[in-house]
Amino acid sequence: MTVRSCVHPSGKFVYGLHAPTYSVANLRENDFVEPLGVFANGDPYLNQGNFPEGDLRVDQAELIYEVVNPLPFRGVTYISSAWAASKAVNPSSIKLPEPEAVSMRQALKDILPSGAVQDLQANLALLPEAVLLALAATSTDPEDLMALASMSCEFVSDGSGAPVGLRYLEGENGSARARILRHELFEVVVNNRHLPETYRQVMVLRPGVQGGSEIVGEYRDASQGCHIFEYLRRNSYIPWGHYAANMADDAVRYSTVDLSRTDMQGLRHLYYQRTFLTLAAQLGLPQPSGRKAMTITELEELRLAIVQALGRKDAPALAFNATLWGWNYGFDFASSGYRLHASHQQIHQQFAMLPRTVSAWYHGAQAANEPVASYACGDLVAEFCERYKEETGCDFFGAYLKAIRENRRMDGLENENTSLIVYEDDAVMLFVPKAQTSQWELQIMPLGEVGNILEADEATRASLDRALLIAQKILACLGARLVSSIEYSGRITAKPGGQRLLYALLPKLPYSMGAFSEAQLRWVNGHFPEDFAAACRFHLPVVLDGLERIKRGFAL
């Protein structure tokens, strides 16, 4: 097979196995032997082993598995057999520890004389900025965080001293600007869920406090405690603007642990609704009347009308024919000033429609005769599916699904952990990819031939939403706190080519943020994918039970 992919046309995974044995010429001229310390009996410990006398021979180095990604544009995963062996024996060890409780207020009480910590804010003001940032990110003490919040901005307070708003400055053009005194400290402390909600409300949660982005949609289910706003980001880094479905100020969700099925349904409903309305407008279909959210039934009726309109011979060409959807979950900030994740202020998801083409220019001033194709990440999947079909005569996703179902371990270990599948229903599958690009990557794929959300019926959309929520909650059980999720989708008007809708959830781990290997798309992993799937399945019953308890709790 000439095409680069671990998915063989026969429906099996194929991979490489490195068993290194090699020689190394020793070109060092000098020895620099010196003591590194002493043992308990006083004998010195020397660095003698770093300075061998002759050439070296490496016999039977650790086995390294090389797994080309099913979608080769995503690179290659390397699995160290030595690292992965311990996880194979105990997959439940694949987990991050819970963050420790942190309280500077209590620490100062233990350090300083009695009564010296009465003015906590004054004491904190003596600390370096880097220490304040670290405390803002890690403290679990509301008293710490309230003091830091008061150092970061100017509040308007009521008679009891509780914040009721921010102080503003009026700009030359009549715009209002909040009095933020320390921007980084403000951003970090407001993203700490241990800061009391009264502070978060006035600092970042109320509509308008983050800026003038218009709210153009809303999803509300009071019986389930769900309320979501859809913001328009009109001057976006995504050309032609994008939208953000953001949990509202009266439905605070900083953690996926608190996210309900209704919340996820609402977040995704706004994505489906905006996409279908944009497509309908391009096709000249009637728009819903009145300022209200569409029902699920109305949404499905509109989807079917769009599909029917696109099937007509006289259907107009769509200027915008691709979807973009993403979710950056979690926030962290290093005291050195590095922002570790793109998310901020409450759970939210972002989406847009992308153009088919973009006008082309030469040298900044001369227009080209023909436009160029506009980019969508799903185009890379479509191109590979076409190439795979040409070179193998087989449908890629059909072979991929078969390989997942018939998966075998690479290490030959015979135990119960051979499956890559974490969760499955009649419409979708949540699974661990054979070649993970994040050490904890999960993927979701429809079981049927669904290439984009327009091709997904009501039941499939509901299954996708549920699988996304289950995946995030499982990752939370494992300790993941930073997760980027993306959608690979086919163009709305693309010719049938076997492309399937695909979601990738990509956690960032504290010890694996990415370096030169990852920049070359060489993903280094310390476990076998089957063992990570087992670790996920271990938490699945708790996640499913929790979803039902949340639902029952609101119903009572």
C-alpha positions, 0 to 999 in steps of 0.5 A, a space after each residue: 500500500 503506497 498511501 500513508 495510513 495505518 488503516 489497511 484496505 482489508 480493515 486492519 491496522 498496520 504499524 511499524 516496529 523499531 527494534 534498535 541495535 546499533 554502534 556509536 563511534 566514540 569521538 570524545 577526546 577528554 574525560 571530565 570525571 568528578 563526584 556528583 555527591 556521596 552515598 549514605 556510607 560516605 563513598 563518593 558517587 562519580 559520573 564515570 558512566 558518562 565517560 566510556 573509554 571506547 566505542 559503544 554498542 547498543 543491543 536490544 534498545 527499547 521497542 518503539 511502535 510507529 503508527 501513521 495516523 489514519 489521516 496522514 496529514 495529522 502525522 505519526 505517533 510513537 509509543 515507547 514500549 517501556 513506558 507503555 508496559 506499566 500502563 498495560 498492567 494497570 490502565 486505571 493508573 492513567 490519571 492526573 492527581 487532583 489539585 491540592 487545596 491552596 490558601 495563602 491566607 492560612 499560610 500567612 496565619 501560620 507564618 506571621 505573628 497573631 493578628 498580622 493577617 487582618 488586612 490580607 490585601 495589604 499583605 498580598 500587595 507586598 508579594 511579587 507579581 509572579 507570586 500573585 499570578 500563581 496564587 490567582 491560578 491555584 488558590 482554592 481559598 475564596 478570601 485569597 481570591 477576593 483580595 486578588 480581585 480587588 487588586 486587579 480592578 476597581 469595584 462599585 460596592 454596596 453598603 455591605 462591601 459586596 461588589 455590584 459593578 465595575 468602575 468605568 472610564 469614558 473614552 474620547 469616542 464615547 466608549 466605556 472602558 472598565 478600570 482594570 488595574 492589572 490585566 493579567 491578574 484580572 484575567 487569571 483570578 476571574 477564571 478561578 471557579 473558587 472566586 465567589 460568584 458575586 465577584 465573577 458576575 460583575 467582573 466577567 459574566 454579565 452580558 456586556 461586561 466583556 464588550 459590545 458583542 451583540 447577543 443574537 440568539 438564546 436557548 433557555 430551559 428553565 425546568 433544567 436550569 439551562 440558559 445560553 446566549 449566542 454572541 456575534 463576534 463581528 470583527 473576528 479572527 475568523 473571516 466573515 465573523 463567528 458566533 459563540 454559544 456561551 453559558 449565561 450569567 444565570 447558568 454558571 458552568 465553569 466545569 464540565 462536571 456541572 454541565 448537563 445534557 440540556 446544557 450540551 443540547 442547547 450549546 449545540 442547538 445554537 450551532 445547528 440553528 445558525 448554520 441552517 439559517 445561514 444556508 436557508 438564506 443563501 437558498 432563498 428559503 423563508 426565515 422563521 418569524 419572530 425573535 425566538 429559538 427554533 424548536 427541535 422539530 422546526 430545526 429538523 423541518 428546516 434541515 429537510 427543506 435545505 436538503 430538498 432545495 439543494 437537490 434541485 437542478 436550479 439550486 444557487 451555488 452556496 458562497 458559504 458551504 463549510 462549517 467550523 466548530 470548536 470548543 476550548 475548555 479550561 484555562 490556565 496561566 503560568 506565573 512566567 506570563 505564558 497563557 496555557 490555553 485559549 479558553 476563558 470565562 465560562 463554558 462556551 463553544 464557537 462556530 461559523 460558516 466558511 466561504 467556498 473561495 476567497 479573492 486572490 491578490 498579487 503584491 498587495 494591490 493587484 487582483 488575480 483573475 481567479 479566486 483561490 479556495 478558502 481553507 476548511 480543515 475538513 477539506 484535508 479529510 476529503 482530499 485524503 479519502 479521494 486519494 485512498 479510494 484511487 490508490 486502494 479501490 476501497 472506501 477509507 471510513 468503511 475500512 477504518 470502522 472495520 479496523 476499529 471493530 476488529 482491533 488487536 493490541 500491538 504488544 501481543 498482550 492477551 487480556 480483556 483490554 483489546 477494544 478502542 471503543 469507549 461508548 457507542 449507540 445506534 448512531 455514533 461511536 466514541 473511541 480512542 484513535 489508534 494513533 493519538 495526537 494528544 496523549 489522551 485524544 478521543 474521537 467521535 464518528 457517526 456510524 452512518 454515512 454522515 459527512 456534515 451536520 446538514 446530513 445528520 438527522 435529529 437522532 444523529 445530532 442528539 447522539 453526537 451531542 450526548 457523545 461529546 458530553 460523555 467524552 468531556 466528562 470522562 476526561 474530567 474524571 481522568 483529571 483533564 482540565 484543558 481540552 481543545 475539541 474540533 470538528 472535521 466536516 465535509 463541504 455542504 455541496 461536496 460530491 459523495 466521497 465517503 467522508 464522515 463527520 469526525 470530532 477530535 477531543 485533544 486534552 493538554 497534559 501538564 507534562 506534555 504541552 508540545 515541543 519540536 517533535 510535535 511541531 514535526 507532527 511526531 506525537 510521542 505516547 506513553 501508553 497503548 491506545 487500548 489501555 487508554 480506552 480501558 481507563 475511559 471505560 472504567 469511568 463510563 458507568 459513573 458518568 452515565 449515572 451522573 447524567 441521569 442524576 442531574 436530569 432527575 434532580 432538575 425534574 424533582 
